[in-house]
């Protein structure tokens, strides 16, 4: 875990040095409409190399947090696989899920004529994942070196507030001139189901 955290610190340092302003906008845009408008004006921001570096950091930080949680509360999960191996499994799984959901967003926007909203959904997804990573990372570091496992509850509360804000933003986009039933199908199929499958996988193995 120390090796993983060192890689994360190195990535974070590189991102902050090279793209501090963009990172600040991404982290705050879910809460501040003015910052979100700036990102929309710079529409190619999420296609730049800096965004790829942020995405790599996001998925690795979330993977490390999940591995840490499973090591403490689900000790029988893949017991023969070393920590780095489990981190790699979760990293690959989350990256594949991110890419698959991106494709499904395209399908959703095509089937329900929500092409204009597709870009907004992708931006909000990226911001949400980044915010999750930047909440999970410091908690992972503190828990790893202090053993204060109760901090998982604090982190869960912070993530719940973040999740609520994100759902509100998604609903605002989809329900404006949209169908509530279509939004319900989208949210259950693309946002809830993948996480249920991941939890089921962890409990099974």
C-alpha positions as CSV (number, residue, x, y, z in Angstrom):
1,X,0.0,0.0,0.0
2,X,2.9,2.4,0.7
3,X,4.1,1.9,-2.9
4,X,0.6,2.6,-4.2
5,X,0.3,5.7,-2.1
6,X,3.8,7.0,-3.2
7,X,2.7,6.6,-6.8
8,X,-0.5,8.6,-6.0
9,X,1.5,11.3,-4.3
10,X,3.8,11.6,-7.3
11,X,0.8,11.7,-9.7
12,X,-0.9,14.4,-7.6
13,X,2.3,16.5,-7.5
14,X,2.6,16.3,-11.3
15,X,-1.0,17.2,-11.8
16,X,-0.9,20.2,-9.4
17,X,2.3,21.6,-10.9
18,X,1.1,21.3,-14.5
19,X,-2.7,21.9,-14.2
20,X,-3.5,23.5,-10.9
21,X,-6.2,25.8,-12.3
22,X,-8.0,23.0,-14.3
23,X,-7.9,20.7,-11.3
24,X,-9.4,23.4,-9.1
25,X,-12.2,23.9,-11.6
26,X,-12.9,20.1,-11.9
27,X,-13.0,19.7,-8.1
28,X,-15.4,22.6,-7.5
29,X,-17.6,22.5,-10.6
30,X,-20.1,20.0,-9.1
31,X,-20.9,22.6,-6.5
32,X,-20.3,26.0,-8.2
33,X,-22.2,26.7,-11.4
34,X,-19.9,29.5,-12.4
35,X,-16.9,27.1,-12.4
36,X,-18.9,24.5,-14.4
37,X,-19.7,27.2,-17.0
38,X,-16.0,27.8,-17.3
39,X,-15.4,24.2,-18.1
40,X,-18.2,24.2,-20.7
41,X,-16.5,27.2,-22.4
42,X,-13.3,25.2,-22.5
43,X,-15.1,22.2,-24.0
44,X,-11.9,20.3,-24.9
45,X,-10.5,20.4,-21.4
46,X,-11.6,16.8,-20.6
47,X,-9.8,15.6,-23.8
48,X,-6.4,17.0,-22.8
49,X,-3.5,14.9,-21.4
50,X,-4.0,16.5,-18.0
51,X,-7.5,15.1,-17.8
52,X,-6.1,11.6,-18.6
53,X,-3.6,12.0,-15.7
54,X,-6.4,13.1,-13.4
55,X,-8.5,10.1,-14.5
56,X,-5.6,7.7,-13.8
57,X,-5.1,9.3,-10.4
58,X,-8.9,9.0,-9.7
59,X,-9.2,5.3,-10.5
60,X,-6.0,4.4,-8.7
61,X,-7.0,6.3,-5.6
62,X,-10.5,4.8,-5.5
63,X,-9.0,1.3,-6.1
64,X,-6.6,1.8,-3.2
65,X,-9.4,2.8,-0.9
66,X,-11.6,-0.2,-1.9
67,X,-8.6,-2.6,-1.4
68,X,-8.0,-1.1,2.0
69,X,-11.6,-1.4,3.0
70,X,-11.8,-5.0,1.8
71,X,-8.6,-5.9,3.6
72,X,-10.1,-4.7,6.9
73,X,-13.8,-5.7,6.6
74,X,-13.7,-8.5,4.1
75,X,-10.4,-10.3,5.0
76,X,-11.4,-13.4,3.0
77,X,-11.7,-11.5,-0.3
78,X,-9.2,-13.0,-2.7
79,X,-6.9,-14.1,0.2
80,X,-4.2,-15.6,-2.1
81,X,-3.9,-12.5,-4.3
82,X,-1.3,-9.9,-3.0
83,X,-2.4,-6.4,-2.3
84,X,-0.8,-5.0,-5.5
85,X,-2.7,-7.7,-7.4
86,X,-6.0,-6.8,-5.9
87,X,-5.3,-3.1,-6.6
88,X,-4.6,-4.0,-10.2
89,X,-7.8,-6.0,-10.4
90,X,-9.9,-3.1,-9.1
91,X,-8.1,-0.6,-11.2
92,X,-8.8,-2.6,-14.4
93,X,-12.4,-3.2,-13.3
94,X,-13.1,0.5,-12.6
95,X,-11.3,1.7,-15.7
96,X,-13.3,-0.8,-17.8
97,X,-16.5,0.3,-16.1
98,X,-15.7,3.9,-16.8
99,X,-15.2,3.3,-20.5
100,X,-18.2,1.1,-20.7
101,X,-20.4,3.6,-19.1
102,X,-19.1,6.3,-21.5
103,X,-20.3,4.1,-24.4
104,X,-23.6,3.5,-22.7
105,X,-24.1,7.2,-22.2
106,X,-23.8,7.5,-26.0
107,X,-26.4,4.8,-26.4
108,X,-28.7,6.4,-23.9
109,X,-28.5,9.8,-25.5
110,X,-29.2,8.2,-28.9
111,X,-32.2,6.1,-27.8
112,X,-33.9,8.9,-25.8
113,X,-32.8,11.8,-28.0
114,X,-30.6,13.3,-25.3
115,X,-27.6,14.1,-27.5
116,X,-27.3,17.7,-26.2
117,X,-27.2,16.4,-22.6
118,X,-24.5,13.7,-23.3
119,X,-21.6,16.1,-23.0
120,X,-23.0,17.4,-19.7
121,X,-23.4,13.9,-18.3
122,X,-19.9,13.0,-19.3
123,X,-18.5,16.1,-17.6
124,X,-20.5,15.6,-14.4
125,X,-19.4,11.9,-14.3
126,X,-15.7,13.0,-14.6
127,X,-16.1,15.6,-11.9
128,X,-17.9,13.2,-9.6
129,X,-15.2,10.5,-9.9
130,X,-12.5,13.1,-9.3
131,X,-14.2,14.4,-6.2
132,X,-14.6,10.9,-4.9
133,X,-10.9,10.2,-5.4
134,X,-9.9,13.4,-3.7
135,X,-12.1,12.6,-0.7
136,X,-11.0,9.0,-0.5
137,X,-7.2,9.6,-0.9
138,X,-6.5,11.5,2.3
139,X,-8.7,9.1,4.3
140,X,-6.8,6.2,2.8
141,X,-3.5,7.7,3.9
142,X,-4.6,8.5,7.4
143,X,-6.3,5.1,8.0
144,X,-3.3,3.2,6.6
145,X,-0.8,4.8,9.0
146,X,-3.0,5.4,12.1
147,X,-5.3,2.4,12.1
148,X,-8.3,4.7,12.8
149,X,-10.8,2.6,11.0
150,X,-13.8,4.6,12.2
151,X,-12.8,7.2,9.7
152,X,-14.4,5.0,7.1
153,X,-17.7,6.2,8.5
154,X,-16.7,9.9,8.2
155,X,-15.6,9.2,4.6
156,X,-18.9,7.5,3.9
157,X,-20.8,10.5,5.2
158,X,-18.8,12.9,3.0
159,X,-19.3,10.6,-0.1
160,X,-23.0,10.5,0.7
161,X,-23.2,14.3,0.5
162,X,-21.2,14.3,-2.7
163,X,-23.4,11.5,-4.2
164,X,-26.6,13.5,-3.3
165,X,-25.2,16.6,-5.0
166,X,-24.3,14.6,-8.1
167,X,-27.7,13.0,-8.3
168,X,-29.3,16.4,-8.1
169,X,-27.2,17.7,-11.0
170,X,-28.0,14.6,-13.1
171,X,-31.7,14.9,-12.4
172,X,-31.6,18.6,-13.2
173,X,-30.1,17.9,-16.6
174,X,-32.3,14.9,-17.5
175,X,-35.6,16.1,-16.2
176,X,-35.4,19.5,-18.0
177,X,-37.5,18.8,-21.1
178,X,-37.1,15.1,-20.4
179,X,-39.0,12.0,-19.4
180,X,-38.9,11.0,-15.7
181,X,-39.2,7.3,-16.6
182,X,-36.3,7.5,-19.0
183,X,-34.2,9.1,-16.2
184,X,-35.2,6.4,-13.8
185,X,-34.2,3.7,-16.3
186,X,-30.9,5.5,-17.0
187,X,-30.0,6.0,-13.3
188,X,-30.8,2.4,-12.2
189,X,-29.1,0.8,-15.2
190,X,-26.0,3.0,-15.5
191,X,-25.3,4.4,-12.1
192,X,-26.6,1.9,-9.5
193,X,-26.4,-1.5,-11.2
194,X,-22.6,-1.5,-11.8
195,X,-21.9,-0.8,-8.1
196,X,-24.3,-3.5,-7.0
197,X,-22.5,-6.0,-9.3
198,X,-19.1,-4.9,-7.9
199,X,-20.3,-5.4,-4.3
200,X,-21.8,-8.8,-5.2
201,X,-18.4,-9.8,-6.7
202,X,-16.5,-8.8,-3.6
203,X,-18.9,-10.7,-1.3
204,X,-18.8,-13.8,-3.5
205,X,-15.1,-14.1,-3.7
